[in-house]
């Protein structure tokens, strides 16, 4: 059975090589934030943030700002209390200033964000306050970087084989596109279920993947959930892989030379089907919430395991808690702040019970069961993003047996409306979102396994999906990465065919 990788709409790591630009500026703190990109949030300890949560107006060099409800102690301020991470670009280097009497933090990126990527900002708890004491809780939000104008009519740049000489079948599924060797271009890591390894393909600087190296997974079994973060705080992009054939989450750490070594194999739970990254306890280090499909051989009800980072620079994570799920057949997860309280929440897709289950984060590493919503079919994979532009996170579910993608609109309190279903090709296994045409809203792509295709939906601007286009796979399309592969400012697609062991390069011709 094919498995699904968890997509992290939000990721957290320490800002690499950040510089505290000491000194202060005069004037009202809130007024200093650009009015067209800032929003009052009124959630302790933050009152205003910029860019606006879930917005799509930021450019590659847009500064990040937070106005605090209480002033920080300038003498004790640690720049690493603020974390900025781009989903594809990784750790974002830049300068950090504490301003306006300690009530405003500004981050100016030293390297540009990747066009079209989701960026997550996190303020660590425990910072010293000017009035004495410490900040009791942290705060996190994410925004999207708007790409240049593009087109939904892709140009076929060919296919690349994931087999070595003499190999017959590896079954690739799941992909994470991070910059592993620091050249500014997104490479791609693809788990392979049959051979229990990860094939890392390096970008040649022109948007092509012509070579790959094989990274074995010690103790691996049927891997596919796959997400990136800087787990050991060295400024490099690492990644974690869940093993659907056993109870392990394998964490691989970048070695600084463009390759990886196993950091740890963490026991999570039986059949790890989803791996989602977030700073769930606001300590400034990325943690993992793993969705485990079953907890015993006779029980198909799953659970969520919390794997907290030990925060000692080793990249080790420890299983600290488990949370029972009321669903059945949990196969996928996604993270995001669905109730707008500044803490990361977790959404799990339960395949057998046809639902999306919300677990609300408390900012201390705990999760509480929230809403349960129909998915509109049997969710094989879910992804989050503000699809209708109201500032709240919505959920999209690839419903394999329903041959549709279900869109569940969020209301900002943690509740979701009844799903609106859109027909896909047969047997969708994956879904992702990105502003492919560059018009300021999230478009949608599904991978249709039995339909042997990738479906691309245009967002009409209000969350209505229209003008479906289909691009062929060679046998069974199983997942797609939406990223600026050639770094020309618009979003391209990299599709995976898990039967023919290939990837497909679809290039955005621009607008």
Order of alpha helices (4+ residues) and beta strands (2+ residues): beta-beta-alpha-beta-beta-beta-beta-beta-beta-beta-beta-beta-beta-beta-beta-beta-beta-beta-beta-beta-beta-beta-beta-beta-beta-beta-beta-beta-beta-beta-beta-beta-beta-beta-beta-beta-beta-beta-beta
